[in-house]
Amino acid sequence: MLSGLETGRQLLMSSDPAASLRTRGIALSGPASLARLVREAPSIVSDLYHEEIAAGADVLCALTSETMPRVLGEIGMAFRAAALTGTAVELALDAAEVAPRPIAVAGVLGALGPRSASGVFPAGSSSIPPSMPAASERIAEEYAMHAARLAAAGCELIIARGVRADLNKPLARMSRRAANVSASTTQLTTWAMLDLEPNGFTPDGEALEEAAHSATEAGANAILFEMASPAVELPMLDRMSSRDAPLGLVLGDSDDNTETWAANAKAALDGGARILGGGHGVNAAHIAALRTLLRGGVKPSMWPRAL
């Protein structure tokens, strides 16, 4: 399925887990909230995975964005990084195993979810808690260790992104490269996720062409641009149309308008994107609406495929 990108196949990624959980009345708060959910309520995480698959996701993102020691340290659970990473991935693999079609399970190396439309990071999305030091060599080491955990847990691909450090531009850029190098070193398919502002630059001021080149040079097999709004997506795709690596978008939705988001996402796919995922504010209903536009109104069966 993943190799099909080279021949023009389009893939849908799962949505913002916090947004999907909110639609089910499950609110998240505090540091490492997703990691705490994996530990305290694995059945809810399992249900979330099944919901994403039923909505039409081809790539299921395991809830590993907050299972790094640096993030878990905020709640005194850094020592549980390996166990919680393994649980998050195992639950995703179990859901994929009984899906009615092939599903790829991705491990997330770094924080997932773009800025909101107001430019503010969603609660719990920072991968550098303010109370913890961010020495560059320590960040690189933690990325390498976490990538190894994701591979050992059974992930089929890794979505790599750097830490958010707007006040430390060299650290932000170094961490993006460290994430991609660490992920590609595992020999797994690596998709680089680049947080992008409406002006075509990363939050730390790197142009999208430079950031994408650095990611592919570090071993990324595809480039995902993460945007809070879909309003500027097509010009970005035009600027990157000559790139060899498949391109994708992770689009947020501040208006909570499912149909409009799906229409914009389809326009991006028609405009050359090969991968489309849900960013901040996008829940499983958004992915289902996009699936309907792309593949018709027939919902995937919820019954396990025949053995």
MOBELRA-V565842 format. One record per pair of residues at least 4 apart in sequence whose C-alpha atoms are under 7 Angstrom apart, sorted by sequence separation. I is the first residue (numbers start at 0). J is the second residue. D is the distance in whole Angstrom. If there is no record, write none. Layout:
BEGIN
i/j/d
I/J/D
I/J/D
END
This chain:
BEGIN
i/j/d
3/7/7
4/8/5
15/19/6
16/20/6
17/21/6
18/22/7
19/23/7
20/24/7
21/25/5
28/32/6
31/35/6
32/36/6
33/37/6
34/38/6
35/39/6
36/40/5
37/41/5
40/44/7
41/45/6
42/46/6
43/47/6
44/48/6
45/49/6
46/50/6
47/51/6
48/52/6
49/53/6
50/54/6
51/55/7
52/56/5
66/70/7
67/71/6
68/72/6
71/75/6
72/76/5
79/83/6
80/84/6
81/85/6
82/86/6
83/87/6
84/88/6
85/89/6
86/90/6
87/91/7
88/92/6
89/93/6
90/94/6
91/95/6
92/96/6
93/97/7
94/98/6
114/118/5
115/119/5
120/124/6
127/131/7
134/138/6
135/139/6
136/140/6
137/141/6
138/142/6
139/143/6
140/144/6
141/145/6
142/146/6
143/147/6
144/148/6
145/149/6
146/150/6
147/151/6
148/152/6
149/153/7
150/154/5
164/168/7
167/171/6
168/172/6
169/173/6
170/174/6
171/175/6
172/176/7
173/177/6
174/178/6
175/179/6
176/180/6
177/181/6
178/182/6
179/183/6
180/184/6
181/185/7
183/187/6
195/199/6
196/200/5
200/204/5
201/205/5
205/209/7
206/210/6
207/211/6
208/212/6
209/213/6
210/214/6
211/215/6
212/216/6
213/217/6
214/218/7
215/219/5
231/235/7
232/236/6
233/237/6
234/238/6
235/239/6
236/240/6
256/260/6
257/261/6
258/262/6
259/263/6
260/264/6
261/265/6
262/266/6
263/267/6
264/268/6
265/269/6
266/270/6
267/271/7
268/272/4
277/281/5
281/285/6
282/286/7
283/287/6
284/288/6
285/289/6
286/290/6
287/291/6
288/292/6
289/293/6
290/294/6
291/295/5
3/8/5
4/9/7
20/25/5
21/26/5
27/32/6
36/41/7
51/56/6
65/70/6
66/71/6
71/76/5
72/77/5
114/119/5
115/120/6
133/138/7
149/154/6
182/187/7
183/188/7
195/200/6
196/201/6
200/205/5
201/206/6
205/210/6
214/219/6
215/220/7
267/272/6
268/273/6
291/296/5
20/26/7
65/71/7
71/77/5
114/120/4
115/121/7
127/133/7
164/170/7
183/189/6
195/201/5
196/202/6
200/206/4
201/207/7
37/44/6
95/102/6
113/120/7
114/121/6
164/171/5
182/189/6
194/201/6
195/202/7
199/206/6
200/207/6
69/77/7
163/171/6
199/207/6
252/260/7
68/77/4
162/171/6
17/27/7
68/78/7
161/171/6
211/222/7
68/80/6
92/104/7
112/124/7
162/174/6
179/191/6
67/80/6
91/104/7
111/124/7
161/174/5
66/80/5
110/124/6
161/175/4
110/125/6
160/175/5
110/126/5
66/83/6
109/126/6
161/178/6
66/84/6
160/178/6
159/178/5
159/179/6
63/84/6
229/250/6
222/244/7
228/250/6
159/182/7
191/214/6
221/244/5
222/245/6
223/246/6
224/247/6
225/248/6
226/249/6
227/250/6
228/251/5
63/87/6
220/244/6
221/245/5
222/246/5
223/247/4
224/248/5
225/249/5
226/250/5
227/251/5
228/252/6
248/272/7
261/285/6
265/289/7
62/87/6
157/182/6
221/246/6
222/247/6
223/248/5
224/249/6
225/250/6
226/251/6
227/252/7
247/272/5
255/280/7
61/87/6
223/249/7
246/272/5
247/273/5
248/274/6
249/275/6
250/276/6
251/277/6
61/88/6
246/273/6
247/274/4
248/275/5
249/276/4
250/277/5
251/278/4
252/279/6
253/280/6
257/284/7
261/288/6
191/219/6
245/273/6
246/274/7
247/275/6
248/276/6
249/277/5
250/278/5
251/279/5
252/280/5
257/285/5
261/289/5
33/62/7
190/219/5
195/224/6
249/278/5
251/280/6
252/281/6
61/91/6
157/187/7
159/189/7
189/219/5
190/220/6
191/221/6
192/222/6
193/223/6
194/224/6
195/225/6
196/226/7
251/281/6
258/288/7
34/65/6
156/187/5
157/188/6
158/189/6
159/190/6
160/191/6
189/220/5
190/221/5
191/222/5
192/223/5
193/224/5
194/225/5
195/226/6
257/288/7
33/65/7
34/66/6
155/187/6
156/188/5
157/189/5
158/190/5
159/191/5
160/192/5
171/203/7
188/220/6
189/221/7
190/222/6
191/223/6
192/224/6
193/225/6
194/226/6
156/189/6
157/190/6
158/191/6
159/192/6
160/193/7
190/223/7
192/225/7
31/65/6
158/192/7
197/231/6
229/263/6
233/267/6
127/162/6
135/170/6
139/174/7
142/177/7
146/181/6
150/185/7
168/203/5
179/214/6
183/218/5
232/267/7
236/271/7
126/162/5
127/163/7
138/174/7
142/178/6
146/182/5
183/219/7
199/235/7
126/163/6
165/202/6
176/213/7
180/217/5
233/270/7
13/51/6
108/146/7
125/163/6
139/177/5
143/181/5
147/185/7
165/203/5
176/214/6
179/217/6
180/218/6
31/70/6
142/181/6
179/218/6
31/71/6
179/219/6
176/217/6
13/56/5
30/73/6
48/91/6
59/102/7
61/104/7
63/106/6
64/107/5
106/149/6
12/56/5
30/74/7
58/102/6
59/103/6
60/104/6
61/105/6
63/107/5
64/108/6
11/56/5
12/57/6
13/58/6
38/83/7
45/90/6
49/94/6
57/102/5
58/103/5
59/104/5
60/105/5
61/106/5
64/109/5
65/110/7
11/57/5
12/58/5
13/59/5
37/83/7
48/94/6
57/103/6
58/104/6
59/105/6
60/106/6
61/107/7
64/110/5
10/57/6
11/58/6
12/59/6
13/60/6
58/105/7
60/107/7
64/111/6
106/154/6
34/83/7
45/94/7
105/154/6
108/157/7
37/87/6
104/154/6
105/155/6
106/156/6
107/157/6
108/158/6
109/159/7
104/155/6
105/156/5
106/157/5
107/158/5
108/159/5
109/160/5
103/155/6
104/156/7
105/157/5
106/158/6
107/159/6
108/160/6
109/161/6
227/279/7
105/158/7
109/162/6
70/126/6
70/128/7
88/152/6
88/154/7
81/148/6
85/152/5
108/178/7
67/145/6
113/194/7
32/123/7
31/123/6
30/123/5
29/123/7
15/112/7
116/227/6
113/225/6
115/227/6
116/228/7
113/226/6
114/227/6
113/227/6
116/253/6
115/253/7
115/279/6
113/278/6
112/278/5
113/279/6
112/279/5
99/299/7
99/300/6
99/301/7
99/302/7
99/303/5
98/303/5
99/304/5
97/303/5
98/304/6
97/304/6
54/283/6
54/284/7
55/286/6
51/283/6
54/286/6
55/287/6
50/283/7
54/287/4
55/290/6
4/245/7
53/299/6
53/301/7
14/276/6
15/277/6
18/280/5
10/273/6
11/274/6
12/275/6
13/276/6
14/277/4
15/278/5
18/281/6
19/282/4
9/273/5
10/274/5
11/275/5
12/276/4
13/277/6
14/278/6
15/279/6
18/282/5
19/283/6
8/273/7
9/274/6
10/275/6
11/276/6
12/277/7
15/280/6
7/273/7
15/281/6
14/281/6
15/282/6
14/282/5
4/273/7
14/283/6
14/286/7
END
